[in-house]
């Protein structure tokens, strides 16, 4: 899998790729008795405004399924929470 993290760049007025991580997961032939795999992203993947995840098998892009995604706020201060609340 190739994971790209994007951050907002005010000077360009858009999101730009800032982080990249390759992840190798074991195959599950026939989708029988498959085990969920926990993937931890690099600690440098912070302050993201977007994330793109692409899966490949032998350089051929494939559809994939995700069971659960846990994320947290980059800035978890009370002031940042109030600012997020106002932006709704």
Secondary structure, DSSP 8 states (H G I E B T S, - for coil): -EEEEEEEETTTTEEEEEEEEE------GGG-S---------TT--S-SEEEEEEEETTEEE-----------SS-SHHHHHHHHHT-
